[in-house]
Amino acid sequence: FESFDFDTKLSKSYDTVCSDQIVVNAVLRSLQYGSVYTGNCDGNTWRSFTCNQRRVLCVNCKLSCLPTVSCPSTSFTFNSCQNCKIRAAASAILRVKYSTVDLSPQFTQSLVVKSS
């Protein structure tokens, strides 16, 4: 996350990683279906919720749609459609690494087929 406040000339940046597969999956499901989710991962609190019918993703933030909390440069937030009156810019890169999981049954012994 990176933000810059044009009035104060202050910039903030924050890099974080979530390595907990359960939390990552829950965040992605929450973003997809519009449910509320809060999960702790690697010392950070990840939240996903909806504001003004738009999905929000934030790290170490409050579960709030108030502009003083959810606008750029006030927190580390992906929030594309908040009506903000501040003069600030924000950007973020979200990278998700995934892999396929083989769900076929695993046999512990050789299969024996008998003909009748």
C-alpha positions as CSV (number, residue, x, y, z in Angstrom):
1,F,0.0,0.0,0.0
2,E,1.2,3.5,-0.8
3,S,-0.5,6.8,-0.2
4,F,0.3,10.5,-0.6
5,D,-1.5,13.4,1.0
6,F,-1.2,16.5,-1.2
7,D,-2.0,18.9,1.6
8,T,0.5,17.7,4.2
9,K,3.0,16.4,1.6
10,L,3.3,13.2,3.7
11,S,3.6,9.7,2.1
12,K,3.0,6.4,3.8
13,S,3.8,2.9,2.6
14,Y,3.2,-0.5,4.1
15,D,4.2,-3.9,2.8
16,T,2.5,-7.0,4.2
17,V,2.1,-10.7,3.5
18,C,-0.4,-13.2,4.6
19,S,0.9,-16.8,4.5
20,D,-2.2,-18.4,6.1
21,Q,-4.1,-20.2,3.4
22,I,-7.3,-20.3,5.4
23,V,-7.3,-16.5,5.9
24,V,-6.4,-15.8,2.2
25,N,-9.2,-18.1,1.0
26,A,-11.7,-16.4,3.4
27,V,-10.7,-12.9,2.3
28,L,-11.1,-13.9,-1.4
29,R,-14.5,-15.5,-0.8
30,S,-15.6,-12.5,1.2
31,L,-14.6,-10.2,-1.7
32,Q,-16.3,-12.4,-4.2
33,Y,-19.6,-12.8,-2.3
34,G,-19.8,-9.6,-0.4
35,S,-19.7,-11.0,3.1
36,V,-17.9,-9.5,6.0
37,Y,-14.6,-11.1,7.1
38,T,-11.9,-10.3,9.6
39,G,-8.9,-12.5,10.0
40,N,-5.5,-12.3,11.7
41,C,-2.5,-13.3,9.7
42,D,1.2,-12.9,10.3
43,G,0.6,-10.1,12.9
44,N,-1.9,-8.1,10.7
45,T,-5.7,-7.9,10.7
46,W,-7.2,-8.4,7.2
47,R,-10.7,-7.2,6.7
48,S,-13.1,-7.4,3.8
49,F,-16.6,-5.8,3.9
50,T,-19.0,-3.8,1.7
51,C,-19.4,0.0,1.7
52,N,-21.9,1.8,-0.6
53,Q,-22.5,-1.5,-2.4
54,R,-18.7,-1.8,-3.2
55,R,-16.2,-4.3,-1.8
56,V,-13.5,-3.0,0.5
57,L,-10.2,-4.7,1.5
58,C,-8.0,-3.3,4.2
59,V,-5.2,-4.2,6.6
60,N,-5.1,-3.1,10.2
61,C,-8.1,-0.9,9.7
62,K,-11.5,-0.4,11.3
63,L,-14.7,-2.0,10.0
64,S,-16.2,1.3,9.0
65,C,-17.4,3.1,5.9
66,L,-16.8,6.6,7.4
67,P,-14.6,8.7,5.1
68,T,-12.3,9.6,8.1
69,V,-11.4,5.9,8.3
70,S,-11.8,4.5,4.8
71,C,-10.5,7.2,2.4
72,P,-7.0,7.1,0.8
73,S,-4.2,8.0,3.2
74,T,-6.3,7.5,6.3
75,S,-5.7,3.7,6.3
76,F,-4.3,0.9,4.1
77,T,-7.4,0.3,2.1
78,F,-8.6,-0.9,-1.3
79,N,-11.7,1.2,-1.6
80,S,-12.6,2.2,-5.1
81,C,-15.8,4.1,-4.7
82,Q,-15.7,6.0,-1.4
83,N,-16.8,9.7,-1.7
84,C,-13.8,11.4,-0.2
85,K,-13.2,15.1,0.2
86,I,-9.4,14.9,1.0
87,R,-6.7,15.6,-1.6
88,A,-4.8,12.3,-1.5
89,A,-3.7,9.5,-3.8
90,A,-3.4,5.9,-2.9
91,S,-2.3,2.7,-4.7
92,A,-1.9,-0.9,-3.8
93,I,-0.8,-4.1,-5.4
94,L,-2.5,-7.3,-4.4
95,R,-0.8,-10.5,-5.4
96,V,-2.3,-13.9,-4.8
97,K,-0.4,-17.1,-5.3
98,Y,-2.4,-20.2,-5.9
99,S,-2.0,-23.8,-7.0
100,T,-4.2,-26.7,-7.8
101,V,-4.9,-29.4,-5.3
102,D,-5.3,-33.0,-6.4
103,L,-8.5,-34.2,-4.7
104,S,-8.5,-37.7,-6.1
105,P,-8.5,-40.5,-3.5
106,Q,-5.1,-41.7,-2.4
107,F,-4.8,-45.5,-1.9
108,T,-2.6,-46.9,0.8
109,Q,-2.5,-50.4,-0.7
110,S,-2.5,-51.9,-4.1
111,L,-5.9,-52.5,-5.6
112,V,-6.9,-56.1,-6.2
113,V,-9.7,-56.8,-8.7
114,K,-11.3,-60.2,-8.6
115,S,-13.4,-61.5,-11.5
116,S,-16.5,-63.5,-10.7
